Amino acid sequence: MLSAEVRNLYESSGAPLYVGILAHAYMNRAEEDLLLLAQRGYVVGGLVRFLESVDSGAWETLGAVRSSLVS
């Protein structure tokens, strides 16, 4: 467990927002790569559905992080 002081320092540093933005960028890259694979004839439907489920949850987390940093 992190102490309250360390946790507050981490949360106020902007790191959670940076990590969320970075994760979203990688998700976009993964979607583009899957599109290229699909165009080449690979079956990627399961991976696309997985990325969509992860991405939908990520926006909720990113929004929560962003609002906590702004307040």
Contacts in CASP RR format, 6 or more apart in sequence:
PFRMAT RR
TARGET T0000
AUTHOR 0000-0000-0000
METHOD contacts of the structure
MODEL  1
MLSAEVRNLYESSGAPLYVGILAHAYMNRAEEDLLLLAQRGYVVGGLVRF
LESVDSGAWETLGAVRSSLVS
2 10 0 8 1.000
10 16 0 8 1.000
11 68 0 8 1.000
11 69 0 8 1.000
12 69 0 8 1.000
14 69 0 8 1.000
16 65 0 8 1.000
16 68 0 8 1.000
16 69 0 8 1.000
17 62 0 8 1.000
17 65 0 8 1.000
17 66 0 8 1.000
17 69 0 8 1.000
20 58 0 8 1.000
20 61 0 8 1.000
20 62 0 8 1.000
20 65 0 8 1.000
21 62 0 8 1.000
23 58 0 8 1.000
24 55 0 8 1.000
24 58 0 8 1.000
24 62 0 8 1.000
27 51 0 8 1.000
27 54 0 8 1.000
27 55 0 8 1.000
27 58 0 8 1.000
30 51 0 8 1.000
31 48 0 8 1.000
31 51 0 8 1.000
31 55 0 8 1.000
34 44 0 8 1.000
34 47 0 8 1.000
34 48 0 8 1.000
34 51 0 8 1.000
37 44 0 8 1.000
38 44 0 8 1.000
38 45 0 8 1.000
38 48 0 8 1.000
END
